[in-house]
Amino acid sequence: EAQVTQNPRYLITVTGKKLTVTCSQNMNHEYMSWYRQDPGLGLRQIYYSMNVEVTDKGDVPEGYKVSRKEKRNFPLILESPSPNQTSLYFCASSSPRQGGWGYTFGSGTRLTVV
Amino acid sequence: GQNIDQPTEMTATEGAIVQINCTYQTSGFNGLFWYQQHAGEAPTFLSYNVLDGLEEKGRFSSFLSRSKGYSYLLLKELQMKDSASYLCAVRVDQTGANNLFFGTGTRLTVIP
């Protein structure tokens, strides 16, 4: 089944403890992206990647890192999480072969930083 | 920057028709998407418009006017399961990047 897989689904952590949210897609998509979703603010892009070893900042990159060493994986790294990074995170992928470059989203990761 | 506006909430009756509007102001417009998102779940693709006009897909239709910076999503024969948030997203041409910018979403409640 074509899908984007994120892990974990839920995570509670403490301020300052490094964490990684994994994202993997099995559709051979070139493009991958991370969003965070907060009430009243909608989906905001954190980072995106147009292909292996090519990444760039979105609208809200502060406090986050990404890497794209392989086409299928695009992990999101929080080196020193803070409470304002408590949010619902989505990974997405797409390809020009997919109608309109529409995104396929992962199931989401609900992160709480205390 | 991108400015995308849609109503925050709407309520409609089961079996009725509802229209959700979206207006946008962007540079480098290159397509408009509608997504459906049930609470706590991932957004799922509904429709895509890049040219002016109406795209119909079953009970759902989407319209685009590029000159007016306006789109709407039309949902017919509403069902209770259509209660969800509907996200308008604009694709902007940024040196080949496929970036979508999302509105804050319209939460639709379908009542019996």
Interface residues (C-beta under 8 A of the other chain):
Chain A: Y31 S33 Y35 G40 L41 G42 L43 R44 Q45 Y48 M50 D56 G58 L88 F90 S94 P96 G99 G100 W101 G102 Y103 T104 F105 G106 S107 G108 R110
Chain B: G31 F33 G40 E41 A42 P43 T44 F45 Y48 V50 L87 A89 R91 G96 A97 N98 N99 L100 F101 F102 G103 T104 G105
